[in-house]
């Protein structure tokens, strides 16, 4: 069982701050976007690399990247005809560790039900 301290509602945060948190979390809430963010941990990636990674057409990848950029997760820069994307705050991937802990806890609970 994973114990996570009860943070409760933080008194210094207003509703707008919670909405901003939700915007960032929603931007991550797609398998292709998670794959792209994870790939950028090692550094910038061009759009063509990200397209090949997720196996989607360029239009779909561009829409995903636009959502990530609007949420402030990635930045982009153009070099000639290529556009490169990188993480603005690489610490975002530490969130993945917490998600993995929840997944392991869920799997353990399911195994206990059948075992």
C-alpha positions as MATLAB code, in Angstrom:
seq = 'XXXXXXXXXXXXXXXXXXXXXXXXXXXXXXXXXXXXXXXXXXXXXXXXXXXXXXXXXXXXXXXXXXXXXXXXXXXXXXXXXXXXXXXXXXXXXXXXXXXXXXXXXXXXXXXXXXX';
ca = [
       0.000    0.000    0.000;
       1.303    3.423   -0.941;
       0.806    6.062    1.726;
       0.489    9.576    0.403;
       0.159   12.339    2.962;
      -3.149   14.149    2.914;
      -2.241   17.529    1.520;
      -5.810   18.761    1.705;
      -6.849   22.018    0.124;
      -3.980   24.433    0.289;
      -5.341   27.652    1.793;
      -3.053   29.871   -0.263;
      -4.325   28.500   -3.577;
      -7.348   29.981   -5.243;
      -9.621   28.245   -7.716;
      -7.653   29.634  -10.673;
      -4.496   27.914   -9.452;
      -6.342   24.583   -9.281;
      -7.661   25.173  -12.792;
      -4.094   25.728  -14.006;
      -3.017   22.468  -12.382;
      -5.890   20.684  -14.098;
      -4.895   22.207  -17.454;
      -1.405   20.747  -17.140;
      -2.676   17.340  -16.048;
      -5.245   17.278  -18.876;
      -2.516   18.091  -21.392;
      -0.669   14.967  -20.272;
      -3.798   12.799  -20.356;
      -3.155   10.963  -23.627;
      -0.830    8.013  -24.281;
       0.812    9.707  -27.281;
       1.504   12.896  -25.339;
       2.945   10.893  -22.452;
       5.224    9.060  -24.880;
       6.404   12.351  -26.393;
       7.088   13.937  -23.006;
       8.968   10.842  -21.878;
      11.061   10.900  -25.080;
      12.032   14.534  -24.505;
      13.674   13.708  -21.167;
      16.878   13.036  -23.117;
      16.662   16.386  -24.912;
      14.913   18.062  -27.781;
      13.211   16.021  -30.459;
      12.178   17.110  -33.929;
       8.547   16.697  -34.895;
       9.471   13.915  -37.331;
      11.039   11.880  -34.491;
       7.938   12.338  -32.358;
       5.694   11.409  -35.284;
       7.643    8.187  -35.795;
       7.576    7.465  -32.068;
       3.802    7.634  -31.696;
       2.944    6.352  -35.177;
       0.458    9.105  -35.980;
       0.192   11.484  -38.905;
       1.865   14.892  -38.742;
      -1.414   16.737  -38.189;
      -2.289   14.662  -35.121;
       1.214   15.010  -33.663;
       1.082   18.778  -34.222;
      -2.211   18.981  -32.323;
      -0.743   17.010  -29.431;
       2.322   19.242  -29.333;
       0.160   22.353  -29.481;
      -1.727   21.204  -26.370;
       1.540   20.505  -24.561;
       2.896   23.919  -25.559;
      -0.281   25.751  -24.484;
      -0.058   24.028  -21.089;
       3.537   25.210  -20.724;
       5.006   21.711  -20.754;
       7.117   22.099  -23.901;
       8.852   24.842  -25.867;
       9.622   24.794  -29.548;
      12.260   26.251  -31.801;
      12.532   26.245  -35.557;
      15.755   25.410  -37.390;
      15.249   25.779  -41.116;
      12.250   23.659  -41.993;
      12.435   21.534  -38.842;
      10.743   22.273  -35.533;
      12.275   20.927  -32.339;
      10.426   20.458  -29.065;
      11.871   20.204  -25.586;
      10.599   20.124  -22.027;
      10.311   23.514  -20.326;
      10.491   21.910  -16.905;
      12.023   18.428  -17.087;
      10.856   17.791  -13.525;
       7.405   17.035  -14.994;
       8.572   13.454  -15.560;
       8.995   12.964  -11.803;
       5.192   12.940  -11.808;
       5.438    9.701  -13.808;
       7.101    8.010  -10.822;
       4.074    8.779   -8.693;
       1.759    7.413  -11.379;
       3.845    4.216  -11.539;
       3.513    3.833   -7.758;
      -0.278    4.064   -8.042;
      -0.254    1.527  -10.897;
       1.824   -0.923   -8.815;
      -0.463   -0.459   -5.834;
      -3.525   -1.088   -8.008;
      -1.944   -4.205   -9.517;
      -1.064   -5.533   -6.064;
      -4.630   -4.975   -4.860;
      -5.990   -6.852   -7.902;
      -3.577   -9.741   -7.333;
      -4.685  -10.001   -3.704;
      -8.300  -10.326   -4.895;
      -7.539  -13.297   -7.133;
      -4.707  -14.840   -5.103;
];
